[in-house]
Amino acid sequence: MKTASKKVINGWAMYDWANSVYNLVITSTMFPAYFEEVTKNPASNNEVVFLGRSFVNTALYNYALGFAFLVVAIMSPILSSIADFKGNKKTFLRFFCTLGSLACSGLYFFNEHTVTLGIILVILACIGFWSSLVFYNAYLPEIAEEADQDRVSAKGFTMGYIGSVLLQIFCFVLLFKKEWFGIATASQSLQISFLLVGIWWFGFAQIPLKVLPNGIPAAIRPEHNIFVNGFIELKKVLAQIKQMPILKRYLGAFFCYNMGVQTIMLAATLYGKSELNIPVTNLIIAILLIQLVAIPGSLLMSKLSGKFGNLQVLAGVVVIWIICCILGYLVPRDGIYQFYGLATIVGFVMGGIQSLSRSTYAKLMPETKDTTSFFSFYDVTEKIAIVIGMFSYGYITELAGGSQRNSILALMTFFIVGLLLLIYTIKAEKTHRAVVSK
């Protein structure tokens, strides 16, 4: 196949531009800080009541996201099966984009009196964002030939970082220069920012929804009920992967190190705000710093992979993540500048590891028309890893009486196991090449 036209590639990348504001404003910066401020109560060890049970506020947030990822992991095979059969992944992309963007806008109504509503909307926004990515990612091998997939994947992440930073800067001005806009309180500025995220996401998503090609319906009707066929397809994908030693080992490594990567990305702001007592202003500056250095980081990883190989570069990046866990544990309370330094390191490897992980999988998977099913397997693997990571992080936090330091240190074990499996994968790849060259 040939790589699609520039218009299609740019249109595809624009979905990253559209939805990455969720990852930055809602997941990484403003909403976690707002949530912690709204729900904190030192008199009761920062516990809040949700569905009749008391939770440490930061643990509840982690559990809510973990539950959302569990829902995505369960739904993904069903939706992928329908998309493969009917060729309508663009329809699902549109639906989950709409769900997520509306949920983000709904967070405008979240305050200390509507905690239950806030948690529900957080879950729906997360489901919308990550479910839409199932179908967005599945377009990659359809619009780009293998030689271009690293470049196209990196382009998407780069567009996402640029778009999200632009809106974040405006929200930053909205918060700290609220008098320019006639806004009375910081809480109102934050609530308006959540509303703007939903509008931005939905508005710019119309570009890829217009230019991306429609899917092609499957020529053969599924053998089983369409709602269970996805799980059967995953079983078939697993059977194929078992016969592919390199891909099988890579997915094992990805499962482990991704537990650490995604959990850190999702919990970093709450860690800085609650554990390190970093002021909101400095938190936002740190997260903006992460986004800015992530752009050159993502591009550099793409170039290094062409020179040294995807797996080798991923192994090096995972080593850096292990160092970040140790440094995160050691950062003192009120250590603003140490937090800035750690944020710079994390940002540089954050985008690269996501982009390179996605394109590595696309390269290693076999040639197939059922790209959605294969990427569904990838996404299910990713989501289950996040569920384990988030619930582990929340549970260890509750065991420690609300302290998150032990949780950060525990994440290091996920990276270490992932690194060992990557080394194992590299050895398998070298053996395979030696056999092929004979």
Steps between C-alpha positions, in 0.01 A plus 500: 500500500600863454487766768186710472495857376636787708142618557401166657819476710456855630131433563584188699758690706243772572308260723802503729483881487131481593496247782840555666355796691315238706830336593664830592227711664273230642740215572830675565464856629194698592236242582709281738608813690139624507375157613754484784409852614125438485512166684776556758401492866802471735269446798394162355831402335368637169229237480189543285186292475409344168220244460479454876871427560775729625813532286821699523432762235808426288435124520138554388625691196736213412225242550261699277751509216584133554131411470469707182791315341346168603179596317703595192688170511172306511324706232790524257474144358124535449530835325795387290306197382210715388736748333682225310175342382316818405805705406379791710787586733452865408149481650641368828776761492232770469284351779775471761643837403158651569458311828841605629473863396153540652619342827793743514266793447272360772783532753412871497231402756736307730557650847519392864125435500496283188781250562296206373420683176867592460619141542242373249603762244869420555421135422296588188765740368768234547288238323434739212864595457653154514225323307535749215873425490425134423361605163741789448804272547349239270525748212884514522586183304222583252627849409879453531732236361739338747796723413294811581321382813757631750493842333120516474453377857746761628319767296177418681659529843677821401176658379338391825764666714487825304120523505467411865768749608325780310172444683682443829672838468165669443355319803807608694426865414134442583602381847767752597362804320136427567423869552564555128196285429281619786532170686461522878676187632772251403243218521289668233807534276570130536140404433498711183823329395329160523220633279753627245669158486176341390437767235858479366495118486164478323568791264840400364401132481268590215808535274617135522140381501459674164821390323569150635382221270196294583569142595434207270242249630623145542422278203408208723245512780641412845459137600372597845271758657641843424516589873716200592684481171746766617621282786527204265699721263729594788548132569596450135738796519654352814544167321685679218714697743602178678650386171699824469772489771620857453154659511398280794798604708465864401137508616606351834758774541252767390242373750744539788669831427173656388355436847761737631490758219124552498463497879769767540340713230157470663614546860782753462297814568330358810841383622643849457200676653423267789831331584754768409283804577584662166280811440257482208691770309823302517321177415363649181841639409653153554238328285543761226873432519427130457294567188761728346794263544281205393488638144877478432509182706243330277679611182840391636370153592367462146842583351692285749275203424601525134867486597506254791168314474166544675555242771846626592376858534200388706732314738708815549190708565374251762831534686437875519150433638650283776729789596197732502321278753797517736529877460125542551519312830790720616353841409446683832174664601484854358786407264376711211824515303571129546147439369577719196813296429312173528221634278756586231638146496154341503377725222792418275432125511120512538402571141775287354405183683134530402565577135772239465296232680211550259711497184706202624182298538382608153834381354502166681139402433438284191347634181124478546178671401371469858712787630228605745506158668878506536497852638211402725728233647771765544254736668357230727855414606566868568176555694535193722852618583361841597225341713757299695730801529231744620336261748842401636597865537173589676509195728861558609413865564212401730719244680756776562237726655477731201873526419584434133879462526495122540261478203748687279785274609289189437452606138872447448446125514273517194773677305770256610298198386416679174869574439597135554232390255617756243854362526353152452313629192815655352681167534209323325511755218875451451454123492222535244712721276792258521276212392347700213840613371628144469 
